Every structure is written in C-alpha cells, then in structure tokens.
C-alpha cells in the first residue's frame, strides 16, 4: 500500500532512531487508519512545532486517499 510506505519513509527520514519506526494499518468502518509508532524521544520530531509536521503528513495522506478512493487517517502513537 503506497500510503503506508509513504508515511514510513517520511517518518524514518525525520527521526534519530529509524529502526523504531513502525506503521500499522487498521481497517475500521470509516476507512483505513495508519498507526505510526516512533521512539519516545522522536515523538516531537514527528509531530513538529504546533503539529506542523503531523498536519503535512495528513495532507499527503489526503492526496493518496483520493487516488485510492478510500478514506485514510493517521494516528501518531
């Protein structure tokens, strides 16, 4: 799935510990939920100041979701 790979690639590029990055795909009644797991120390880098990085990731997912025709959301855990 391109959305999962996209989130994983961007997250690995941002963090200090890329081996700790894990993306799980969960289907629910509203569509697909991507759960992004990172190391505790890297959480701020993935979220960004005022959530700017997280917003950018969600914007990229909207474009990918439009191409795939199914709603996709992102949870950072």
Secondary structure, DSSP 4 states (H G I P E B T S, - for coil): -HHHHHHHHHHHHH-S-GGG-EEEEEEETTEEEEEEE--GGGHHHHH-GGGHHHHHHHHHHHHHHHHHTS-EEEEE-
